[in-house]
């Protein structure tokens, strides 16, 4: 029983027979696939890299990025020999344009704006600001493959937009570079050899077997992977996940394949897998989490409900005693993460929630291959940890995504 209780839950979508099931809901929700011009890349970070190349900016040009970020957003900017400048985040997740001074705005040539958590918001104000300052807008839809962002579908506010396939589909890798209005210039991606193509297929299947998928043929595939792993030789990374130097951050971001074409397995699965259950199950899981955290001490739900066409990547949960609870959740193999590794030169700014989110905002995965029992197990574990916490609920802990947190 203990083994089952601490069974690792999948942190990404996992391929199974059920992945091929159809649901009607897919036709009701816009997706990045519908943006007029698209190119498939190996990852979201590769899509950002290719987007920057499309802009043909002079070396040293300034690119504006948010203080609340995954390092894989910053690494492509540096790799293209561009300069990073930061802007703060408002409590609603949109850029705080007041944190960009006149001198920086005058030098900026591009701006990367993220739809956080899969909860897209209108970028009308950002779009107008970029147009006024002649700054190219890159709309980061890594968390938002589906839905509308206010008045427009996701992926259509930016001059270019980027997305991540592996966050929404049962593939090991994959990203999308898209443009609603401009033809994308030829993207030169090196093709993979047969061995790499085969490995991509095996990686998808091995992840599925690890999580007990493909009933009926699981035993045969499990035996195959036992043999493969017994005779294989695998490199183990010696880079600490706590590394904080720019060089270490860059290495952790794994930029080695940004100029390669995605595997056939990614392209085929993206094409043939139906979308309906991806949408319906993510919305269901988000709603389940919302019920579990309606009224808890020491935590707060920033967005208690979804719009009809919102398809979440994660369920964001503000936690006061976040350090202890996050480490305990990781020890229990629960599907949670937080963006607590920010790029070393990220500045502190007034009226910026980015630093608070980096520490206090836990992202609970709610993908389609987590069932109701998985969500309940995760929620109960968090509630138990919260009940053990000695930290009292304060106005600071009660802040939500639409309110400005008091500064400590």
Secondary structure, DSSP 8 states (H G I E B T S, - for coil): -HHHHT----SS----GGGG---GGGGGS-BGGGSSEEEEESSHHHHHHHHHHHHT--TT-EEEEESS--HHHHHHHHHTT-EEEEEEE-TTSSEEGGGS-HHHHHHEEEEEEE-GGG-----HHHHHHHHHHT-EEEEEETT-SBSEETTEETTSSSSEEEEESTTTSS-SS-EEEEESSS-------B---HHHHHHHHHHHHHHHHHTT-STTTHHHHHHHHHHHHHH-------S-TT--SHHHHHHHT--TTTTB---HHHHHHHHHS-SHHHHHHHHHHHHHHHHHTSS-TTEEES--S--TT---SEEEEEETTHHHHHHHHHHTT-SEE------TT----TT--HHHHHHHEEEEE--TT--HHHHHHHHHHHHHHHHH------TTTT--TTS-----
